[in-house]
Protein backbone atom coordinates (compact mmCIF):
# COMPACT_ATOMS: atom_id res chain seq x y z
CA UNK A 1 0.00 0.00 0.00
CA UNK A 2 1.28 3.47 -0.88
CA UNK A 3 0.91 5.90 2.02
CA UNK A 4 1.13 9.63 1.42
CA UNK A 5 0.90 12.39 4.02
CA UNK A 6 -0.19 15.80 2.75
CA UNK A 7 2.01 17.95 4.95
CA UNK A 8 -0.03 21.07 4.15
CA UNK A 9 -3.06 19.41 5.79
CA UNK A 10 -1.28 17.71 8.71
CA UNK A 11 -1.69 19.50 12.03
CA UNK A 12 0.29 17.07 14.18
CA UNK A 13 -2.63 15.60 16.09
CA UNK A 14 -0.63 12.31 16.27
CA UNK A 15 -3.65 10.01 15.84
CA UNK A 16 -1.73 8.17 13.13
CA UNK A 17 1.25 7.68 15.42
CA UNK A 18 -1.00 6.28 18.14
CA UNK A 19 -2.68 3.79 15.79
CA UNK A 20 0.26 2.77 13.59
CA UNK A 21 3.44 3.66 15.54
CA UNK A 22 5.71 1.56 13.33
CA UNK A 23 4.54 3.34 10.17
CA UNK A 24 4.27 6.98 11.25
CA UNK A 25 6.38 9.41 13.21
CA UNK A 26 6.20 13.13 13.92
CA UNK A 27 9.08 15.29 12.67
CA UNK A 28 10.61 18.47 14.05
CA UNK A 29 7.87 20.53 12.38
CA UNK A 30 5.22 18.47 14.21
CA UNK A 31 4.05 16.93 10.93
CA UNK A 32 3.47 13.23 10.29
CA UNK A 33 5.99 11.33 8.19
CA UNK A 34 5.98 7.74 6.96
CA UNK A 35 8.97 5.86 8.38
CA UNK A 36 8.11 2.29 7.36
CA UNK A 37 5.06 1.70 5.13
CA UNK A 38 5.02 -1.98 6.11
CA UNK A 39 5.62 -1.46 9.84
CA UNK A 40 2.03 -2.15 10.90
CA UNK A 41 -0.92 -3.98 9.39
CA UNK A 42 -2.89 -2.48 6.51
CA UNK A 43 -5.88 -2.49 8.84
CA UNK A 44 -4.05 -0.31 11.39
CA UNK A 45 -2.88 2.10 8.66
CA UNK A 46 -6.40 2.38 7.24
CA UNK A 47 -7.78 3.09 10.71
CA UNK A 48 -5.09 5.75 11.23
CA UNK A 49 -6.00 7.39 7.92
CA UNK A 50 -9.71 7.36 8.73
CA UNK A 51 -9.15 8.91 12.16
CA UNK A 52 -6.95 11.74 10.88
CA UNK A 53 -9.05 14.84 11.63
CA UNK A 54 -7.70 16.71 8.59
CA UNK A 55 -7.74 13.72 6.17
CA UNK A 56 -4.04 14.31 5.48
CA UNK A 57 -3.31 10.62 4.80
CA UNK A 58 -3.96 9.13 1.37
CA UNK A 59 -3.79 5.40 0.74
CA UNK A 60 -3.43 3.78 -2.68
CA UNK A 61 -3.02 0.24 -3.95
CA UNK A 62 0.57 0.09 -5.23
CA UNK A 63 -0.21 -2.41 -7.98
CA UNK A 64 -3.29 -0.80 -9.47
CA UNK A 65 -2.89 2.82 -8.35
CA UNK A 66 -6.50 2.69 -7.16
CA UNK A 67 -7.22 5.00 -4.23
CA UNK A 68 -8.19 3.17 -1.06
CA UNK A 69 -8.77 6.22 1.16
CA UNK A 70 -10.15 8.88 1.14
Steps between C-alpha positions, in 0.01 A plus 500: 500500500628847412463743790522873440477776760391841373720715720296812420197334664678330792459679832698257715208353691700171518198270457692316229798451729275360772332251265794398280818589695727290279383678184473864608711743696482872571788716375653818638226706333235294683383346172442130436752310290499141377799312642414143398195441277496132598560552873141431606205317349303650212201499733683718755617741227148528358362571847769766552409664169129497581556655843720783372290810575635687196496201258870559431573131432435351157517127437536338158541146373859485372422250225192661351540862612139487619428731793403317817442805722362766498 
